[in-house]
Amino acid sequence: MLMPGRDPGGCLITILLGIGGAMLGGWIGRTAFDVDLGTFFDLRTWGLAILGALVILLLYRMVIGSGRRD
């Protein structure tokens, strides 16, 4: 919904990349900004997870999607 268009990997790859991106966002939040990510319903936690997932999905589209033309 936040990143429309076709993904070159399918549903399962997109889910795995989203999970990895959320973990990347959490790691960046902890190391760079010293954000306490212990609360599940904290807006910063969700924002960093979504931002990390979008970055990973965008990089995946740029690398893998450049070779495929539909």
Jmol script that loads the backbone (N, CA, C; Angstrom):
load data "model"
ATOM      1  N   MET A   1       0.829  -1.182   0.000  1.00  0.00           N
ATOM      2  CA  MET A   1       0.000   0.000   0.000  1.00  0.00           C
ATOM      3  C   MET A   1       0.884   1.262   0.000  1.00  0.00           C
ATOM      4  N   LEU A   2       1.990   1.233   0.708  1.00  0.00           N
ATOM      5  CA  LEU A   2       2.871   2.404   0.753  1.00  0.00           C
ATOM      6  C   LEU A   2       3.818   2.456  -0.438  1.00  0.00           C
ATOM      7  N   MET A   3       4.072   1.292  -1.046  1.00  0.00           N
ATOM      8  CA  MET A   3       4.972   1.216  -2.194  1.00  0.00           C
ATOM      9  C   MET A   3       4.245   0.451  -3.307  1.00  0.00           C
ATOM     10  N   PRO A   4       3.424   1.156  -4.092  1.00  0.00           N
ATOM     11  CA  PRO A   4       2.640   0.465  -5.107  1.00  0.00           C
ATOM     12  C   PRO A   4       3.491  -0.030  -6.271  1.00  0.00           C
ATOM     13  N   GLY A   5       2.917  -0.931  -7.030  1.00  0.00           N
ATOM     14  CA  GLY A   5       3.606  -1.480  -8.186  1.00  0.00           C
ATOM     15  C   GLY A   5       3.905  -2.946  -7.985  1.00  0.00           C
ATOM     16  N   ARG A   6       4.378  -3.561  -9.030  1.00  0.00           N
ATOM     17  CA  ARG A   6       4.701  -4.979  -8.978  1.00  0.00           C
ATOM     18  C   ARG A   6       6.075  -5.193  -8.358  1.00  0.00           C
ATOM     19  N   ASP A   7       6.123  -6.181  -7.483  1.00  0.00           N
ATOM     20  CA  ASP A   7       7.399  -6.576  -6.899  1.00  0.00           C
ATOM     21  C   ASP A   7       7.948  -7.749  -7.696  1.00  0.00           C
ATOM     22  N   PRO A   8       9.232  -7.745  -7.982  1.00  0.00           N
ATOM     23  CA  PRO A   8       9.806  -8.813  -8.802  1.00  0.00           C
ATOM     24  C   PRO A   8       9.919 -10.149  -8.081  1.00  0.00           C
ATOM     25  N   GLY A   9       9.729 -10.213  -6.772  1.00  0.00           N
ATOM     26  CA  GLY A   9       9.967 -11.447  -6.043  1.00  0.00           C
ATOM     27  C   GLY A   9       8.735 -12.222  -5.640  1.00  0.00           C
ATOM     28  N   GLY A  10       7.581 -11.647  -5.703  1.00  0.00           N
ATOM     29  CA  GLY A  10       6.390 -12.335  -5.255  1.00  0.00           C
ATOM     30  C   GLY A  10       6.069 -12.047  -3.798  1.00  0.00           C
ATOM     31  N   CYS A  11       5.027 -12.680  -3.314  1.00  0.00           N
ATOM     32  CA  CYS A  11       4.501 -12.401  -1.979  1.00  0.00           C
ATOM     33  C   CYS A  11       5.463 -12.825  -0.863  1.00  0.00           C
ATOM     34  N   LEU A  12       5.994 -14.022  -0.933  1.00  0.00           N
ATOM     35  CA  LEU A  12       6.844 -14.528   0.144  1.00  0.00           C
ATOM     36  C   LEU A  12       8.142 -13.725   0.261  1.00  0.00           C
ATOM     37  N   ILE A  13       8.769 -13.425  -0.856  1.00  0.00           N
ATOM     38  CA  ILE A  13      10.005 -12.630  -0.833  1.00  0.00           C
ATOM     39  C   ILE A  13       9.720 -11.233  -0.291  1.00  0.00           C
ATOM     40  N   THR A  14       8.578 -10.639  -0.687  1.00  0.00           N
ATOM     41  CA  THR A  14       8.228  -9.311  -0.202  1.00  0.00           C
ATOM     42  C   THR A  14       8.012  -9.308   1.306  1.00  0.00           C
ATOM     43  N   ILE A  15       7.373 -10.347   1.831  1.00  0.00           N
ATOM     44  CA  ILE A  15       7.171 -10.445   3.278  1.00  0.00           C
ATOM     45  C   ILE A  15       8.505 -10.568   4.001  1.00  0.00           C
ATOM     46  N   LEU A  16       9.392 -11.430   3.497  1.00  0.00           N
ATOM     47  CA  LEU A  16      10.698 -11.606   4.130  1.00  0.00           C
ATOM     48  C   LEU A  16      11.537 -10.328   4.072  1.00  0.00           C
ATOM     49  N   LEU A  17      11.472  -9.618   2.958  1.00  0.00           N
ATOM     50  CA  LEU A  17      12.201  -8.354   2.852  1.00  0.00           C
ATOM     51  C   LEU A  17      11.617  -7.305   3.797  1.00  0.00           C
ATOM     52  N   GLY A  18      10.310  -7.304   3.978  1.00  0.00           N
ATOM     53  CA  GLY A  18       9.684  -6.383   4.916  1.00  0.00           C
ATOM     54  C   GLY A  18      10.095  -6.652   6.350  1.00  0.00           C
ATOM     55  N   ILE A  19      10.165  -7.922   6.719  1.00  0.00           N
ATOM     56  CA  ILE A  19      10.602  -8.286   8.072  1.00  0.00           C
ATOM     57  C   ILE A  19      12.066  -7.882   8.282  1.00  0.00           C
ATOM     58  N   GLY A  20      12.901  -8.173   7.280  1.00  0.00           N
ATOM     59  CA  GLY A  20      14.308  -7.770   7.378  1.00  0.00           C
ATOM     60  C   GLY A  20      14.467  -6.261   7.452  1.00  0.00           C
ATOM     61  N   GLY A  21      13.662  -5.546   6.698  1.00  0.00           N
ATOM     62  CA  GLY A  21      13.716  -4.084   6.744  1.00  0.00           C
ATOM     63  C   GLY A  21      13.272  -3.523   8.081  1.00  0.00           C
ATOM     64  N   ALA A  22      12.275  -4.156   8.685  1.00  0.00           N
ATOM     65  CA  ALA A  22      11.828  -3.723  10.014  1.00  0.00           C
ATOM     66  C   ALA A  22      12.926  -3.942  11.048  1.00  0.00           C
ATOM     67  N   MET A  23      13.620  -5.063  10.924  1.00  0.00           N
ATOM     68  CA  MET A  23      14.736  -5.306  11.842  1.00  0.00           C
ATOM     69  C   MET A  23      15.870  -4.317  11.591  1.00  0.00           C
ATOM     70  N   LEU A  24      16.122  -3.985  10.332  1.00  0.00           N
ATOM     71  CA  LEU A  24      17.142  -2.983  10.005  1.00  0.00           C
ATOM     72  C   LEU A  24      16.761  -1.623  10.583  1.00  0.00           C
ATOM     73  N   GLY A  25      15.506  -1.237  10.444  1.00  0.00           N
ATOM     74  CA  GLY A  25      15.048   0.035  11.006  1.00  0.00           C
ATOM     75  C   GLY A  25      15.200   0.082  12.517  1.00  0.00           C
ATOM     76  N   GLY A  26      14.909  -1.035  13.182  1.00  0.00           N
ATOM     77  CA  GLY A  26      15.087  -1.093  14.633  1.00  0.00           C
ATOM     78  C   GLY A  26      16.542  -0.998  15.039  1.00  0.00           C
ATOM     79  N   TRP A  27      17.409  -1.660  14.286  1.00  0.00           N
ATOM     80  CA  TRP A  27      18.837  -1.594  14.585  1.00  0.00           C
ATOM     81  C   TRP A  27      19.370  -0.175  14.389  1.00  0.00           C
ATOM     82  N   ILE A  28      18.979   0.470  13.308  1.00  0.00           N
ATOM     83  CA  ILE A  28      19.418   1.850  13.065  1.00  0.00           C
ATOM     84  C   ILE A  28      18.901   2.779  14.155  1.00  0.00           C
ATOM     85  N   GLY A  29      17.665   2.576  14.566  1.00  0.00           N
ATOM     86  CA  GLY A  29      17.100   3.406  15.637  1.00  0.00           C
ATOM     87  C   GLY A  29      17.851   3.255  16.944  1.00  0.00           C
ATOM     88  N   ARG A  30      18.252   2.023  17.251  1.00  0.00           N
ATOM     89  CA  ARG A  30      18.985   1.790  18.489  1.00  0.00           C
ATOM     90  C   ARG A  30      20.402   2.325  18.445  1.00  0.00           C
ATOM     91  N   THR A  31      21.077   2.164  17.310  1.00  0.00           N
ATOM     92  CA  THR A  31      22.487   2.553  17.256  1.00  0.00           C
ATOM     93  C   THR A  31      22.686   4.030  16.946  1.00  0.00           C
ATOM     94  N   ALA A  32      21.964   4.553  15.983  1.00  0.00           N
ATOM     95  CA  ALA A  32      22.207   5.926  15.547  1.00  0.00           C
ATOM     96  C   ALA A  32      21.474   6.964  16.394  1.00  0.00           C
ATOM     97  N   PHE A  33      20.231   6.646  16.782  1.00  0.00           N
ATOM     98  CA  PHE A  33      19.411   7.658  17.458  1.00  0.00           C
ATOM     99  C   PHE A  33      19.168   7.351  18.924  1.00  0.00           C
ATOM    100  N   ASP A  34      19.695   6.236  19.423  1.00  0.00           N
ATOM    101  CA  ASP A  34      19.525   5.826  20.815  1.00  0.00           C
ATOM    102  C   ASP A  34      18.056   5.808  21.215  1.00  0.00           C
ATOM    103  N   VAL A  35      17.234   5.201  20.350  1.00  0.00           N
ATOM    104  CA  VAL A  35      15.801   5.099  20.595  1.00  0.00           C
ATOM    105  C   VAL A  35      15.532   3.807  21.343  1.00  0.00           C
ATOM    106  N   ASP A  36      14.757   3.892  22.417  1.00  0.00           N
ATOM    107  CA  ASP A  36      14.361   2.702  23.159  1.00  0.00           C
ATOM    108  C   ASP A  36      13.174   2.068  22.434  1.00  0.00           C
ATOM    109  N   LEU A  37      13.394   0.876  21.860  1.00  0.00           N
ATOM    110  CA  LEU A  37      12.356   0.220  21.077  1.00  0.00           C
ATOM    111  C   LEU A  37      11.651  -0.873  21.861  1.00  0.00           C
ATOM    112  N   GLY A  38      11.563  -0.721  23.156  1.00  0.00           N
ATOM    113  CA  GLY A  38      10.949  -1.739  23.983  1.00  0.00           C
ATOM    114  C   GLY A  38       9.434  -1.729  23.953  1.00  0.00           C
ATOM    115  N   THR A  39       8.817  -0.633  23.572  1.00  0.00           N
ATOM    116  CA  THR A  39       7.370  -0.525  23.564  1.00  0.00           C
ATOM    117  C   THR A  39       6.837  -0.818  22.167  1.00  0.00           C
ATOM    118  N   PHE A  40       5.915  -1.774  22.078  1.00  0.00           N
ATOM    119  CA  PHE A  40       5.382  -2.187  20.784  1.00  0.00           C
ATOM    120  C   PHE A  40       4.514  -1.106  20.154  1.00  0.00           C
ATOM    121  N   PHE A  41       3.761  -0.378  20.937  1.00  0.00           N
ATOM    122  CA  PHE A  41       2.832   0.610  20.399  1.00  0.00           C
ATOM    123  C   PHE A  41       3.393   2.020  20.342  1.00  0.00           C
ATOM    124  N   ASP A  42       4.696   2.141  20.377  1.00  0.00           N
ATOM    125  CA  ASP A  42       5.334   3.447  20.255  1.00  0.00           C
ATOM    126  C   ASP A  42       5.389   3.839  18.785  1.00  0.00           C
ATOM    127  N   LEU A  43       5.039   5.066  18.472  1.00  0.00           N
ATOM    128  CA  LEU A  43       4.996   5.544  17.094  1.00  0.00           C
ATOM    129  C   LEU A  43       6.373   5.519  16.445  1.00  0.00           C
ATOM    130  N   ARG A  44       7.426   5.796  17.207  1.00  0.00           N
ATOM    131  CA  ARG A  44       8.785   5.749  16.660  1.00  0.00           C
ATOM    132  C   ARG A  44       9.164   4.338  16.241  1.00  0.00           C
ATOM    133  N   THR A  45       8.740   3.340  17.012  1.00  0.00           N
ATOM    134  CA  THR A  45       9.028   1.954  16.680  1.00  0.00           C
ATOM    135  C   THR A  45       8.406   1.589  15.339  1.00  0.00           C
ATOM    136  N   TRP A  46       7.142   1.926  15.159  1.00  0.00           N
ATOM    137  CA  TRP A  46       6.447   1.636  13.905  1.00  0.00           C
ATOM    138  C   TRP A  46       7.040   2.421  12.750  1.00  0.00           C
ATOM    139  N   GLY A  47       7.360   3.687  12.979  1.00  0.00           N
ATOM    140  CA  GLY A  47       7.932   4.518  11.912  1.00  0.00           C
ATOM    141  C   GLY A  47       9.275   3.999  11.422  1.00  0.00           C
ATOM    142  N   LEU A  48      10.142   3.618  12.346  1.00  0.00           N
ATOM    143  CA  LEU A  48      11.448   3.086  11.959  1.00  0.00           C
ATOM    144  C   LEU A  48      11.314   1.740  11.255  1.00  0.00           C
ATOM    145  N   ALA A  49      10.389   0.903  11.709  1.00  0.00           N
ATOM    146  CA  ALA A  49      10.180  -0.391  11.063  1.00  0.00           C
ATOM    147  C   ALA A  49       9.656  -0.214   9.640  1.00  0.00           C
ATOM    148  N   ILE A  50       8.707   0.676   9.455  1.00  0.00           N
ATOM    149  CA  ILE A  50       8.157   0.923   8.122  1.00  0.00           C
ATOM    150  C   ILE A  50       9.199   1.554   7.215  1.00  0.00           C
ATOM    151  N   LEU A  51       9.951   2.505   7.738  1.00  0.00           N
ATOM    152  CA  LEU A  51      10.993   3.146   6.934  1.00  0.00           C
ATOM    153  C   LEU A  51      12.072   2.142   6.517  1.00  0.00           C
ATOM    154  N   GLY A  52      12.494   1.294   7.437  1.00  0.00           N
ATOM    155  CA  GLY A  52      13.482   0.275   7.106  1.00  0.00           C
ATOM    156  C   GLY A  52      12.967  -0.702   6.059  1.00  0.00           C
ATOM    157  N   ALA A  53      11.702  -1.108   6.178  1.00  0.00           N
ATOM    158  CA  ALA A  53      11.117  -2.021   5.198  1.00  0.00           C
ATOM    159  C   ALA A  53      11.019  -1.373   3.829  1.00  0.00           C
ATOM    160  N   LEU A  54      10.645  -0.108   3.777  1.00  0.00           N
ATOM    161  CA  LEU A  54      10.562   0.593   2.493  1.00  0.00           C
ATOM    162  C   LEU A  54      11.931   0.716   1.834  1.00  0.00           C
ATOM    163  N   VAL A  55      12.953   0.978   2.622  1.00  0.00           N
ATOM    164  CA  VAL A  55      14.311   1.093   2.071  1.00  0.00           C
ATOM    165  C   VAL A  55      14.767  -0.235   1.480  1.00  0.00           C
ATOM    166  N   ILE A  56      14.567  -1.327   2.233  1.00  0.00           N
ATOM    167  CA  ILE A  56      14.977  -2.644   1.748  1.00  0.00           C
ATOM    168  C   ILE A  56      14.197  -3.027   0.484  1.00  0.00           C
ATOM    169  N   LEU A  57      12.890  -2.787   0.474  1.00  0.00           N
ATOM    170  CA  LEU A  57      12.082  -3.107  -0.708  1.00  0.00           C
ATOM    171  C   LEU A  57      12.493  -2.264  -1.912  1.00  0.00           C
ATOM    172  N   LEU A  58      12.815  -1.013  -1.686  1.00  0.00           N
ATOM    173  CA  LEU A  58      13.250  -0.147  -2.786  1.00  0.00           C
ATOM    174  C   LEU A  58      14.583  -0.625  -3.355  1.00  0.00           C
ATOM    175  N   LEU A  59      15.520  -0.969  -2.478  1.00  0.00           N
ATOM    176  CA  LEU A  59      16.807  -1.486  -2.944  1.00  0.00           C
ATOM    177  C   LEU A  59      16.628  -2.794  -3.710  1.00  0.00           C
ATOM    178  N   TYR A  60      15.754  -3.646  -3.229  1.00  0.00           N
ATOM    179  CA  TYR A  60      15.498  -4.918  -3.909  1.00  0.00           C
ATOM    180  C   TYR A  60      14.911  -4.681  -5.306  1.00  0.00           C
ATOM    181  N   ARG A  61      13.980  -3.755  -5.404  1.00  0.00           N
ATOM    182  CA  ARG A  61      13.405  -3.425  -6.714  1.00  0.00           C
ATOM    183  C   ARG A  61      14.452  -2.864  -7.661  1.00  0.00           C
ATOM    184  N   MET A  62      15.347  -2.049  -7.137  1.00  0.00           N
ATOM    185  CA  MET A  62      16.370  -1.448  -7.993  1.00  0.00           C
ATOM    186  C   MET A  62      17.366  -2.503  -8.486  1.00  0.00           C
ATOM    187  N   VAL A  63      17.746  -3.442  -7.641  1.00  0.00           N
ATOM    188  CA  VAL A  63      18.750  -4.435  -8.011  1.00  0.00           C
ATOM    189  C   VAL A  63      18.140  -5.564  -8.845  1.00  0.00           C
ATOM    190  N   ILE A  64      17.090  -6.172  -8.341  1.00  0.00           N
ATOM    191  CA  ILE A  64      16.488  -7.333  -9.008  1.00  0.00           C
ATOM    192  C   ILE A  64      15.564  -6.908 -10.133  1.00  0.00           C
ATOM    193  N   GLY A  65      14.811  -5.861  -9.919  1.00  0.00           N
ATOM    194  CA  GLY A  65      13.828  -5.432 -10.912  1.00  0.00           C
ATOM    195  C   GLY A  65      14.435  -4.822 -12.163  1.00  0.00           C
ATOM    196  N   SER A  66      15.699  -4.418 -12.114  1.00  0.00           N
ATOM    197  CA  SER A  66      16.301  -3.791 -13.290  1.00  0.00           C
ATOM    198  C   SER A  66      16.551  -4.790 -14.411  1.00  0.00           C
ATOM    199  N   GLY A  67      16.700  -6.057 -14.090  1.00  0.00           N
ATOM    200  CA  GLY A  67      16.949  -7.068 -15.093  1.00  0.00           C
ATOM    201  C   GLY A  67      15.702  -7.603 -15.760  1.00  0.00           C
ATOM    202  N   ARG A  68      14.557  -7.436 -15.109  1.00  0.00           N
ATOM    203  CA  ARG A  68      13.299  -7.975 -15.632  1.00  0.00           C
ATOM    204  C   ARG A  68      12.479  -6.878 -16.286  1.00  0.00           C
ATOM    205  N   ARG A  69      11.958  -7.148 -17.429  1.00  0.00           N
ATOM    206  CA  ARG A  69      11.026  -6.245 -18.111  1.00  0.00           C
ATOM    207  C   ARG A  69       9.776  -7.015 -18.449  1.00  0.00           C
ATOM    208  N   ASP A  70       8.607  -6.561 -17.970  1.00  0.00           N
ATOM    209  CA  ASP A  70       7.335  -7.237 -18.246  1.00  0.00           C
ATOM    210  C   ASP A  70       6.667  -6.656 -19.452  1.00  0.00           C
TER     211      ASP A  70
END
end "model"
wireframe off; spacefill off
backbone 0.3
color backbone group
